[in-house]
Amino acid sequence: MNEERNERTQYLNGLKRYTEKGIPIYMDGQISNPKDWERLFEVREDGMFYMGDYVQADAGELKEIRFDKVYASEEDIRPENARKKEKNRRR
């Protein structure tokens, strides 16, 4: 648990460093702030999670970071399919 917390803290500190360099971070199309970033680690029951997209400018430098909601497929979020996939992995 502490390791997971440390990884989150490091990731959030990295995002903060990007904003300090003037690189905007968007969530769902809106400028975000450090308070919003905690939601990046959520995976909801409906299979929603955030996926990051690091957008480059024409010259190749980082222009912005965007996090948008992504949903797992219907198949992935059905409990019976998740059990089948887990069972197949164990084989």
PyRosetta script that sets phi, psi and omega in degrees:
from pyrosetta import init, pose_from_sequence

init()
pose = pose_from_sequence("MNEERNERTQYLNGLKRYTEKGIPIYMDGQISNPKDWERLFEVREDGMFYMGDYVQADAGELKEIRFDKVYASEEDIRPENARKKEKNRRR")
pose.set_psi(1, -42.7)
pose.set_omega(1, 178.9)
pose.set_phi(2, -64.5)
pose.set_psi(2, -37.0)
pose.set_omega(2, 179.4)
pose.set_phi(3, -63.4)
pose.set_psi(3, -42.7)
pose.set_omega(3, 178.1)
pose.set_phi(4, -63.0)
pose.set_psi(4, -42.0)
pose.set_omega(4, 178.7)
pose.set_phi(5, -63.4)
pose.set_psi(5, -41.2)
pose.set_omega(5, 178.7)
pose.set_phi(6, -63.8)
pose.set_psi(6, -40.8)
pose.set_omega(6, 178.8)
pose.set_phi(7, -63.9)
pose.set_psi(7, -41.0)
pose.set_omega(7, 177.4)
pose.set_phi(8, -62.1)
pose.set_psi(8, -45.6)
pose.set_omega(8, -179.3)
pose.set_phi(9, -60.7)
pose.set_psi(9, -43.7)
pose.set_omega(9, 178.3)
pose.set_phi(10, -62.3)
pose.set_psi(10, -42.9)
pose.set_omega(10, -179.9)
pose.set_phi(11, -63.4)
pose.set_psi(11, -46.7)
pose.set_omega(11, -179.7)
pose.set_phi(12, -64.5)
pose.set_psi(12, -37.9)
pose.set_omega(12, 176.5)
pose.set_phi(13, -64.2)
pose.set_psi(13, -36.8)
pose.set_omega(13, 176.3)
pose.set_phi(14, -63.4)
pose.set_psi(14, -43.1)
pose.set_omega(14, 176.9)
pose.set_phi(15, -61.5)
pose.set_psi(15, -40.5)
pose.set_omega(15, 178.9)
pose.set_phi(16, -61.9)
pose.set_psi(16, -41.2)
pose.set_omega(16, 178.5)
pose.set_phi(17, -62.3)
pose.set_psi(17, -38.5)
pose.set_omega(17, 176.8)
pose.set_phi(18, -61.6)
pose.set_psi(18, -44.4)
pose.set_omega(18, -179.2)
pose.set_phi(19, -65.7)
pose.set_psi(19, -34.1)
pose.set_omega(19, 177.5)
pose.set_phi(20, -65.7)
pose.set_psi(20, -24.6)
pose.set_omega(20, 176.9)
pose.set_phi(21, -88.4)
pose.set_psi(21, 3.1)
pose.set_omega(21, 177.6)
pose.set_phi(22, 90.3)
pose.set_psi(22, 10.8)
pose.set_omega(22, -179.9)
pose.set_phi(23, -91.6)
pose.set_psi(23, 117.2)
pose.set_omega(23, -178.1)
pose.set_phi(24, -73.4)
pose.set_psi(24, 147.6)
pose.set_omega(24, 177.0)
pose.set_phi(25, -120.7)
pose.set_psi(25, 120.9)
pose.set_omega(25, -178.3)
pose.set_phi(26, -106.7)
pose.set_psi(26, 145.0)
pose.set_omega(26, 169.6)
pose.set_phi(27, -128.1)
pose.set_psi(27, 123.0)
pose.set_omega(27, -178.7)
pose.set_phi(28, 54.5)
pose.set_psi(28, 38.0)
pose.set_omega(28, 175.9)
pose.set_phi(29, 82.4)
pose.set_psi(29, 0.4)
pose.set_omega(29, -179.4)
pose.set_phi(30, -115.6)
pose.set_psi(30, 143.9)
pose.set_omega(30, 174.1)
pose.set_phi(31, -57.3)
pose.set_psi(31, 135.0)
pose.set_omega(31, -177.8)
pose.set_phi(32, -112.3)
pose.set_psi(32, 170.6)
pose.set_omega(32, 176.9)
pose.set_phi(33, -133.8)
pose.set_psi(33, 169.4)
pose.set_omega(33, -176.2)
pose.set_phi(34, -53.1)
pose.set_psi(34, -32.2)
pose.set_omega(34, 179.1)
pose.set_phi(35, -64.2)
pose.set_psi(35, -35.4)
pose.set_omega(35, 179.4)
pose.set_phi(36, -70.4)
pose.set_psi(36, -30.8)
pose.set_omega(36, -169.7)
pose.set_phi(37, -63.6)
pose.set_psi(37, -23.7)
pose.set_omega(37, 178.0)
pose.set_phi(38, -57.6)
pose.set_psi(38, -30.5)
pose.set_omega(38, 179.9)
pose.set_phi(39, -66.7)
pose.set_psi(39, -17.6)
pose.set_omega(39, -179.6)
pose.set_phi(40, -61.5)
pose.set_psi(40, -22.4)
pose.set_omega(40, -176.1)
pose.set_phi(41, -94.3)
pose.set_psi(41, -2.2)
pose.set_omega(41, -178.3)
pose.set_phi(42, -78.1)
pose.set_psi(42, 142.0)
pose.set_omega(42, 167.3)
pose.set_phi(43, -128.2)
pose.set_psi(43, 114.4)
pose.set_omega(43, -174.3)
pose.set_phi(44, -87.7)
pose.set_psi(44, 167.6)
pose.set_omega(44, 179.6)
pose.set_phi(45, -60.9)
pose.set_psi(45, -29.6)
pose.set_omega(45, -179.6)
pose.set_phi(46, -81.1)
pose.set_psi(46, 6.1)
pose.set_omega(46, 176.5)
pose.set_phi(47, 87.0)
pose.set_psi(47, 4.5)
pose.set_omega(47, -178.6)
pose.set_phi(48, -75.8)
pose.set_psi(48, 137.4)
pose.set_omega(48, 171.0)
pose.set_phi(49, -148.6)
pose.set_psi(49, 168.4)
pose.set_omega(49, 179.2)
pose.set_phi(50, -97.0)
pose.set_psi(50, 137.3)
pose.set_omega(50, 175.9)
pose.set_phi(51, -117.9)
pose.set_psi(51, 133.2)
pose.set_omega(51, -178.2)
pose.set_phi(52, -90.9)
pose.set_psi(52, 146.4)
pose.set_omega(52, 176.2)
pose.set_phi(53, -132.6)
pose.set_psi(53, 117.7)
pose.set_omega(53, -180.0)
pose.set_phi(54, -94.5)
pose.set_psi(54, 111.0)
pose.set_omega(54, -171.6)
pose.set_phi(55, -96.5)
pose.set_psi(55, 126.9)
pose.set_omega(55, 179.2)
pose.set_phi(56, -95.7)
pose.set_psi(56, 149.6)
pose.set_omega(56, 172.1)
pose.set_phi(57, -81.9)
pose.set_psi(57, 171.4)
pose.set_omega(57, -178.6)
pose.set_phi(58, -56.1)
pose.set_psi(58, -35.6)
pose.set_omega(58, -177.5)
pose.set_phi(59, -79.5)
pose.set_psi(59, -4.3)
pose.set_omega(59, 176.4)
pose.set_phi(60, 102.0)
pose.set_psi(60, -14.5)
pose.set_omega(60, 179.4)
pose.set_phi(61, -78.6)
pose.set_psi(61, 161.7)
pose.set_omega(61, -179.1)
pose.set_phi(62, -69.5)
pose.set_psi(62, 126.3)
pose.set_omega(62, -178.1)
pose.set_phi(63, -96.9)
pose.set_psi(63, -45.1)
pose.set_omega(63, -178.2)
pose.set_phi(64, -163.9)
pose.set_psi(64, 164.3)
pose.set_omega(64, 175.3)
pose.set_phi(65, -121.3)
pose.set_psi(65, 131.7)
pose.set_omega(65, -178.7)
pose.set_phi(66, -123.2)
pose.set_psi(66, 133.5)
pose.set_omega(66, 174.0)
pose.set_phi(67, -118.5)
pose.set_psi(67, 123.3)
pose.set_omega(67, -179.8)
pose.set_phi(68, -125.6)
pose.set_psi(68, 151.8)
pose.set_omega(68, 178.4)
pose.set_phi(69, -67.9)
pose.set_psi(69, 137.9)
pose.set_omega(69, 176.2)
pose.set_phi(70, -131.7)
pose.set_psi(70, 142.2)
pose.set_omega(70, 179.2)
pose.set_phi(71, -114.0)
pose.set_psi(71, 137.5)
pose.set_omega(71, 173.6)
pose.set_phi(72, -64.8)
pose.set_psi(72, 155.9)
pose.set_omega(72, 179.2)
pose.set_phi(73, -67.4)
pose.set_psi(73, 158.8)
pose.set_omega(73, 177.3)
pose.set_phi(74, -52.0)
pose.set_psi(74, -42.5)
pose.set_omega(74, -178.3)
pose.set_phi(75, -62.0)
pose.set_psi(75, -40.3)
pose.set_omega(75, -177.8)
pose.set_phi(76, -68.6)
pose.set_psi(76, -30.3)
pose.set_omega(76, -173.3)
pose.set_phi(77, -94.9)
pose.set_psi(77, -5.0)
pose.set_omega(77, 175.6)
pose.set_phi(78, -75.2)
pose.set_psi(78, 126.2)
pose.set_omega(78, -176.7)
pose.set_phi(79, -55.5)
pose.set_psi(79, -39.5)
pose.set_omega(79, -177.7)
pose.set_phi(80, -66.3)
pose.set_psi(80, -33.9)
pose.set_omega(80, 178.0)
pose.set_phi(81, -72.6)
pose.set_psi(81, -36.8)
pose.set_omega(81, 178.0)
pose.set_phi(82, -62.1)
pose.set_psi(82, -40.8)
pose.set_omega(82, 179.1)
pose.set_phi(83, -65.1)
pose.set_psi(83, -41.2)
pose.set_omega(83, 178.9)
pose.set_phi(84, -62.5)
pose.set_psi(84, -43.5)
pose.set_omega(84, -179.7)
pose.set_phi(85, -63.2)
pose.set_psi(85, -42.9)
pose.set_omega(85, 179.6)
pose.set_phi(86, -62.9)
pose.set_psi(86, -42.2)
pose.set_omega(86, 179.5)
pose.set_phi(87, -62.1)
pose.set_psi(87, -42.0)
pose.set_omega(87, 179.3)
pose.set_phi(88, -66.5)
pose.set_psi(88, -33.6)
pose.set_omega(88, 179.1)
pose.set_phi(89, -65.5)
pose.set_psi(89, -33.7)
pose.set_omega(89, -176.5)
pose.set_phi(90, -72.8)
pose.set_psi(90, -19.8)
pose.set_omega(90, -178.0)
pose.set_phi(91, -73.0)
pose.dump_pdb("model.pdb")
